[in-house]
Amino acid sequence: MSMIFFACVVRVRDGLPLSASTDFHLNQDFLECRKKLKVLSSILARYPSRGTAKGRNLSIHFLSSGDIACMAICSNSYSTIMAFCFLEELRWEFAASYNTRSINSASRPYAFIEFDNIIQKVKQHFNSSRGSRAKGSWERVEEELQLQPPVQLQLENTELLNGLSNGGHAGGRVEVAPTYRMQPVTPLGILSLVLNIMCGALNLIRGVHLAEYSFQEDHEGIGNVIAFLLPFLACVFQCYLYLFYSSARKVKTFVLLFCVCSCNIYLYGLRNLWQISFHIGVAFLSSYQILTRQLLEKQPDCGV
């Protein structure tokens, strides 16, 4: 039967299993394949980001991205392209559920066993789908695999049997950073970016001019220089957080907002109330745009 039998998520650096589907198969081939998957998971850092280990009846596919790797045991007749579609969706779901800190701090196997519910849901979706494949998604994944073919392994080779490197694949690891698709940029978001850049430029110009005077005449004005330059950096990072995904976005957003507000209040006297209100208002608008622009609900489903 053409299907996905088992899937798991492991930590790349040491092969620690983070979560797995609770599948019970007594088939001897499957049990042997599980053992070899465990060995392979402990040496994933030696391989490129995509790979396939083929056996007589079953194959192991793996997809490494950042700190985690998703692995699956499939029948040999199951499409390799569909297997990697499944692993990509699984990787995206896990990255959306857990941050890097919690992954790195995990100290026991299956620390995120509750993720099994999502693994089972995605696995059943891919196993039971009978709809026609979306041409665009299928071609995209197929093209990616042609540009960066998965490394081909044999389940019977010495390296997987004893966990030792045979030197054939010990080259440098090809790291592929995880990609996160954000919601489209809105007109209000573009406005917040423009205003943020303008506020940052004003802070930088005032800070540089004040620094020239302070270092030549009055060293007591260094505090004011810092109060201008910190909001400049905060504006830059606010633009970055709006445009690109980052872990702990909410915490970073509030820290940057607090920095802009406190520095502008400190500058009362060098700025009037209208100027302070404008800068703080732009900071609030940018923070709101950052917090409301979220990840897309899911990656393309690769036509299943």
Disulfide bonds with the S-S distance in Angstrom:
none
